[in-house]
């Protein structure tokens, strides 16, 4: 019976329109729209990657081996399962261009291809021509950014190693350009046969060979993958197919998309504050109606259901508006978004992100409205002509608190399920919760401080009035601090993390990092290489080590993936080295180093931190596949390995006897004064054309660019949070307009001028904005410090430029919202306002 009566009451209440619920709808719609838009873009990219997976990969499947070409057995198996096959070799090298003023050099990622390349998809060149024609003879194509950097135009010549090439065309697009992940150099494509005699693919050089397969229609990709892993598990062979055509790019899109959705949840949390405030203000205005209903015999359940149904209908309306905006905007802007993406996308209306956004929106509305709705039943019939709603400080009934806790738990569980990452979800949720608690405490502290300072402000009327309003019970302070604070906190944290990472990469790292990182130094070249550097007084230090690459396949006889999970050490191949005597600067944490002339069973020294993460210790056995050969070694020592200074570091070091005679090359780091770097590169590259030099400053610039892009995407999410907070701020200011009108009327009656009253309102808004900005800055600094210290394991310094912007933003936002809703109270007639309150 009460449900039917409540639904009739709710229907009649809804006839009054949306008055009092505009901020409610705006906050909910904006938060849902942000999450729906991010999810739709992510789904569109994932759909594009799935649609063009084979083209992105360059085939239906890819088999990769490192440091070698496929064996006859492996080639036979690939030929048997495929209709066509293409072999490519991928490695880094230096492009050398002779000019009247000397030689110019640039790092490039070379793809050496055969006549079957590309199996699937096409290569787009400028000027337009077939790839076969462009690569004829000693022809080559390269990306425009590298050609422009070296001053090359079509028809110009250059060298790779000891072979001359002619730039036939500029490389605009190629089918497998999204599968390689992060690269330090632009792409150059040549024929594999044209590299003969270049010295670039000597034994021990760092290269990978990729075999792309055109499979028969209907081929069972999963079955073929399992067959490859079974037949060649111990050979270091890796399988990838069109289901993961974009490789690392696809994983990056999934992770950054999940992170941005979680950032969007912070916007919904801010919106929840506005939702709760709007419902509280609406119900406060319904005190008389509720008291009347109580007088007529309405039960607490009827009152609750009446407004619960009304808020429920408005919630569905707000969620629907958010879904409409967030789902349609990416589709409408698809041409613009696709033009900015280096990967394919297929934008459409996808149900999954819309369902995710709708669930988040409904749960957020439930969590933030349940408290004021539960309190609506506390209004008694005796308070018919008094405002008793806002004055109650009692908690809702225990059942409502239990339901709210359950809803928060459900929201977190669904966020983990949708995002696919427990760690990131819990950290984000914990950060939002901690920020909200901190802001609530800060709001209470600001009110308390304002009340105490008010006594000391005697004689300063404007300041005293402002402090009185800030410290007033039930005033705007809490809403302002929460709405502005959370958005500014996210912006502050992102700004501090971004600034610290940029400083670490661009300022601190180059001071301790080497000038150059040289690879592919052949064993018969290392002595001459060292001799050139030893005679240079501007070279401060040289570190060199033999290097080869291997894949960890087994740990204590068990598959490595089962033992170590997804740890980065067992994903793909890893660099490793060998040594006789314990190298200088090596610090052992456990165990002992083998004798310099050791000739017994294979022994290994493992990086201590990574061993602890995987669960390895002394006596454990690790099987590494090197050049198709399995080597099982016992861990006899653990050692400290630093990854912070861009120097040489290996997770695994084997005894020298175990790898005696294995093909390998050397790597070296050179620490030199900046003005000597050009001469060092020129002399070494001239003497040894096959070696590749990676300039650390250039690598740092690429990393800084990548970090900047991630930070920018996060800032967009934080700005949406701030916009939502500003809407909440406007709602709070609008809700307090009547109180300001009454205050202005009283002050005018007492002789205050409009300028004095406006100054008091402005000072109040500025002080609240300043308080919110300072608290947000503290929360942002704490968040930035935690991420840099515990996640990035780096030093943290306050970026004062960002800090000042955050505080200034808080003051300006609060001033703008406060003054906009102060104009009408200033112009209202005092007699009319005071009569209405009689």
Order of alpha helices (4+ residues) and beta strands (2+ residues): alpha-alpha-alpha-beta-alpha-beta-beta-beta-alpha-beta-alpha-beta-beta-beta-beta-alpha-beta-alpha-alpha-alpha-alpha-alpha-alpha-alpha-alpha-alpha-alpha-beta-alpha-beta-beta-alpha-beta-beta-beta-alpha-beta-beta-beta-beta-alpha-beta-alpha-alpha-alpha-alpha-alpha-alpha
